[in-house]
Amino acid sequence: MKKCYLLLSMPMLLFSCTNDFDESVQNQQERPNVVSNMTASSVSINLNEIVTQLVITYKSVNAENSNTTLSQKIMMLEKVSAENINFKEIKPAEFSIPTEVEVKKFLFNNDLEYNNLKVSQRVKTYFNSILQYDNNLNDLLYSISVDEQLSLNEKNLLIFTVNSLNDIDGNDFDWKRRRIVAATLGFEKSSANAVFNVALLKINN
């Protein structure tokens, strides 16, 4: 009698487990672009740490080469990035360094490029807030992280950009705009390109 009871119970258990699993998958699919504050910040902070590593290494290796052209700086940074383990982990197979023309867009033509950025209106609103924001940027980071109308890529772009401004390199209007343009144009290709652009911007500062 006990054996019969167990056999009858098994289908019910299987049905219950399957039903719970289906509900879990459905909940995940309903919120594909919603990430926690910790997740979004962690991804972006890691990217900013790579930027710092590249800049420090570049300045250490090229301390005596201060009078270099923009083209030479790009090539030198490419060499430094190729030897950075963390950068190699985020670098896609099709990665290519920016051309001198592309770099000049965020170094010298950032006012025009800012107006023509290919981003959603919501992202542009956050960018405008960043330019005008003089207080602690951590408040803005929180707003971005809990904004469910932003996609995961948009959150990563915004958080990476805001975190890149939390340093002592300067936060005036033009400097912020250059960083926004450098990060956004980079993210159009890959996170590795965004890191490379911002690192080059800091080196050229």
JOLINFEN-V454441 format. One record per residue. N is the residue number from 1. RES is the residue in one small letter. PHI is phi in degrees with one decimal (* if undefined). PSI is psi in radians with two decimals (NA if undefined). Layout:
<<N;RES;PHI;PSI> <N;RES;PHI;PSI>>
//
This chain:
<<1;m;*;-0.66> <2;k;-64.4;-0.69> <3;k;-63.5;-0.72> <4;c;-63.4;-0.69> <5;y;-64.2;-0.74> <6;l;-65.2;-0.71> <7;l;-64.4;-0.68> <8;l;-69.3;-0.51> <9;s;-77.8;-0.52> <10;m;-58.3;-0.81> <11;p;-59.7;-0.64> <12;m;-65.3;-0.70> <13;l;-65.7;-0.75> <14;l;-63.4;-0.73> <15;f;-62.5;-0.73> <16;s;-63.9;-0.79> <17;c;-64.8;-0.74> <18;t;-63.9;-0.71> <19;n;-64.1;-0.74> <20;d;-62.8;-0.72> <21;f;-65.0;-0.75> <22;d;-61.8;-0.69> <23;e;-65.3;-0.66> <24;s;-65.0;-0.78> <25;v;-63.7;-0.72> <26;q;-61.9;-0.73> <27;n;-63.6;-0.67> <28;q;-67.8;-0.67> <29;q;-70.8;-0.47> <30;e;-73.4;-0.34> <31;r;-129.6;1.03> <32;p;-67.5;-0.46> <33;n;-105.4;0.08> <34;v;-93.8;2.10> <35;v;-125.5;2.76> <36;s;-75.7;2.81> <37;n;-57.9;-0.73> <38;m;-64.1;-0.76> <39;t;-63.7;-0.88> <40;a;-62.9;-0.77> <41;s;-65.1;-0.71> <42;s;-62.4;-0.77> <43;v;-60.4;-0.85> <44;s;-69.6;-0.71> <45;i;-59.9;-0.69> <46;n;-61.1;-0.71> <47;l;-64.0;-0.73> <48;n;-68.1;-0.53> <49;e;-66.4;-0.64> <50;i;-66.9;-0.69> <51;v;-56.8;-0.84> <52;t;-60.7;-0.76> <53;q;-60.0;-0.78> <54;l;-64.5;-0.75> <55;v;-65.6;-0.78> <56;i;-62.6;-0.81> <57;t;-64.6;-0.75> <58;y;-58.6;-0.85> <59;k;-67.3;-0.54> <60;s;-71.2;-0.75> <61;v;-74.5;-0.61> <62;n;-112.6;0.60> <63;a;-60.3;-0.58> <64;e;-93.1;-0.02> <65;n;-109.4;1.08> <66;s;-77.3;-0.54> <67;n;-94.0;1.20> <68;t;-114.6;2.66> <69;t;-77.6;2.91> <70;l;-62.0;-0.70> <71;s;-62.0;-0.70> <72;q;-66.9;-0.68> <73;k;-62.1;-0.72> <74;i;-61.7;-0.78> <75;m;-67.4;-0.68> <76;m;-66.1;-0.72> <77;l;-67.5;-0.60> <78;e;-61.0;-0.72> <79;k;-65.8;-0.75> <80;v;-63.6;-0.77> <81;s;-66.1;-0.56> <82;a;-67.4;-0.35> <83;e;-102.5;0.02> <84;n;-93.1;2.08> <85;i;-61.3;-0.76> <86;n;-66.2;-0.66> <87;f;-66.9;-0.69> <88;k;-63.3;-0.49> <89;e;-71.0;-0.54> <90;i;-97.2;-0.12> <91;k;-79.7;2.12> <92;p;-73.5;2.85> <93;a;-61.6;-0.58> <94;e;-91.9;0.27> <95;f;-60.6;2.43> <96;s;-142.0;2.47> <97;i;-69.8;2.68> <98;p;-69.2;2.60> <99;t;-78.1;2.93> <100;e;-63.5;-0.61> <101;v;-63.9;-0.74> <102;e;-66.2;-0.68> <103;v;-66.4;-0.67> <104;k;-63.9;-0.37> <105;k;-62.5;-0.73> <106;f;-95.2;-0.24> <107;l;-84.7;-0.74> <108;f;-122.8;-0.43> <109;n;-114.2;0.52> <110;n;-66.9;-0.45> <111;d;-65.0;-0.80> <112;l;-69.1;-0.76> <113;e;-64.4;-0.61> <114;y;-60.8;-0.73> <115;n;-68.8;-0.37> <116;n;-107.4;0.24> <117;l;-61.6;2.40> <118;k;-89.8;1.31> <119;v;-131.9;2.87> <120;s;-70.4;2.83> <121;q;-62.4;-0.57> <122;r;-67.8;-0.73> <123;v;-64.9;-0.73> <124;k;-63.0;-0.61> <125;t;-63.0;-0.73> <126;y;-65.5;-0.70> <127;f;-59.2;-0.78> <128;n;-62.3;-0.64> <129;s;-65.9;-0.69> <130;i;-61.1;-0.73> <131;l;-64.8;-0.58> <132;q;-95.5;-0.15> <133;y;-81.4;2.11> <134;d;-109.0;-0.12> <135;n;-92.5;-2.94> <136;n;-62.3;2.14> <137;l;-73.1;-0.18> <138;n;-62.8;-0.55> <139;d;-63.6;-0.70> <140;l;-69.6;-0.64> <141;l;-59.2;-0.74> <142;y;-65.0;-0.76> <143;s;-59.4;-0.71> <144;i;-65.4;-0.77> <145;s;-65.8;-0.47> <146;v;-103.1;0.07> <147;d;-79.2;1.87> <148;e;-78.5;-0.09> <149;q;-88.4;-0.08> <150;l;-95.9;2.48> <151;s;-77.2;2.94> <152;l;-61.1;-0.75> <153;n;-63.2;-0.67> <154;e;-66.7;-0.69> <155;k;-63.4;-0.77> <156;n;-62.7;-0.70> <157;l;-62.2;-0.86> <158;l;-66.1;-0.77> <159;i;-67.7;-0.69> <160;f;-60.6;-0.76> <161;t;-65.1;-0.80> <162;v;-64.4;-0.77> <163;n;-64.3;-0.53> <164;s;-69.6;-0.30> <165;l;-91.8;-0.19> <166;n;-84.4;1.03> <167;d;-143.8;-2.95> <168;i;-106.7;0.30> <169;d;-78.6;-0.19> <170;g;118.2;2.46> <171;n;-132.9;0.59> <172;d;-74.1;3.00> <173;f;-56.5;-0.88> <174;d;-64.5;-0.68> <175;w;-65.4;-0.73> <176;k;-61.8;-0.78> <177;r;-64.6;-0.69> <178;r;-61.3;-0.73> <179;r;-66.2;-0.72> <180;i;-60.8;-0.81> <181;v;-66.0;-0.75> <182;a;-60.8;-0.79> <183;a;-66.5;-0.78> <184;t;-67.3;-0.80> <185;l;-62.6;-0.59> <186;g;-68.4;-0.81> <187;f;-64.1;-0.36> <188;e;-61.5;-0.44> <189;k;-101.8;-0.97> <190;s;-170.4;2.89> <191;s;-65.2;-0.53> <192;a;-64.6;-0.69> <193;n;-66.4;-0.62> <194;a;-64.5;-0.78> <195;v;-61.6;-0.79> <196;f;-61.8;-0.79> <197;n;-61.2;-0.83> <198;v;-67.9;-0.65> <199;a;-63.1;-0.76> <200;l;-64.7;-0.67> <201;l;-60.7;-0.75> <202;k;-66.5;-0.68> <203;i;-65.0;-0.65> <204;n;-84.1;-0.07> <205;n;-66.9;NA>>
//
